[in-house]
Amino acid sequence: MRLKTKLLLFNCLPLIAFAAASIFLGITQFRDALYEEKEGNLRSTAMAALTLYTSQGYGDYQRRPDGFVWRGMNFNISEKTAIVDSLKEETEVDITFFFGDRAAMTSLRDEDGARQQGFLADEAIRTYTLAQGNPIWCRHILLDGKNCQAYVIPIRQESDNTVVGALMASQPAADFEETIRHYVLTTIFVMLMVLATVFLFIRWHVGWFARKYDEVAGRSRLDLLTGLYNKLTFENEAAEYLAEKAPGTAAVLLILDIDDFKQVNDRFGHLMGDEVLKSFAGILRRCFRTGDITGRVGGDEFMVLMTDMMMPDVKRADAAAQTVLERFRGLRFGEAGSFSCSIGIGAGPGHCQFAALYELADKALYEAKARGKGCFVRFSAEAGSEGMGERR
């Protein structure tokens, strides 16, 4: 996974998780607060309606032979529609008076405008209010096929305090649900806008950081003076390449050392020494292929691992080494004149270890130095010295 992708995930996933949690908690708290407010409003309306009923009569509730529900002798609940209709007009809350489990008076009307008296109380009302005498808050209750919210309180006999009915204050839940839906959509939209803004900022910041990281990482792999691989990078790249080589292929490593380089710095200064090193690196770039692994591994020491070589192609390294010798010898650096280099070549099977190949090339370089410098020597894993470039 690329660094930029990792950074984006690392920065954005916690933000998205936090935003999702915030939205969930915000919606939950908002919904609960609305429910609590709605419960309080319906409870207050139900208590007010019960107070109005009880204030206009006295005695126990009973159903007369005429089918109407009376309180005492002078208050016919079933005919007092003005109370529930007035409350509905003032509060937009429907009031229903249950005697037993049937509605004796209600402001609820059907689609034709007819009052819906006589319908059966919901099971929750029958179980908790009529049977147990408890007030209940119904977040969801079906009334005439519509989802409603209701608060129900018990109605008790004056004489013995027994529960004979219930009073329900109800209201359609459509407006309530629309309020929640609007809040949810608004919250999500605002949060998405905030997330998009933050994401763009993070993406720009991460992109800038990733570019800087790649730039620094790229520089850390290179020798700053020559632009070739540094020692660590060269060895890692070479070892990785050799580990993947198949049998039948060849591995060729060249170690190149500028002869008497210390004298260049001592006699002509480090600026001249740097110029020599950069010029030598340029020759290596031109003499070897793009796929070959090239690096500066010491002060005046360079290495090249020639890639994609078969055993019959090993002598191609001799030609490349000879070209380097001639081109470097042909350069002139002002009053410093020209310089030479020595090259040791180690050749072996493609699957050999880097350390073994390095040992061959190092021995070959030592031999080249011993033969007077300014030449190359090639050693192979099987046959010792197999090639030498003459010093000119």
Secondary structure, 3 states (H helix, E strand, C coil): CCHHHHHHHHHHHHHHHHHHHHHHHHHHHHHHHHHHHHHHHHHHHHHHHHHHHHHCCCCCEEECCCCCEEECCCEEHHHCHHHHHHHHHHHCCEEEEEECCEEEEECCECCCCCECCCCECCHHHHHHHHCCCCCEEEEEEEECCEEEEEEEEEEECCCCCCEEEEEEEEEECHHHHHHHHHHHHHHHHHHHHHHHHHHHHHHHHHHHHHHHHHHHHHHHCECCCCCCECHHHHHHHHHHHHHCCCCCEEEEEEEEEECCHHHHHHHHCHHHHHHHHHHHHHHHHHHCCCCCEEEECCCCEEEEEEEEEEHHHCCHHHHHHHHHHHHHHHCCCHHHCCCCEEEEEEEEECCCCHHHHHHHHHHHHHHHHHCCCCCEEEEECCCEEEEEECCC
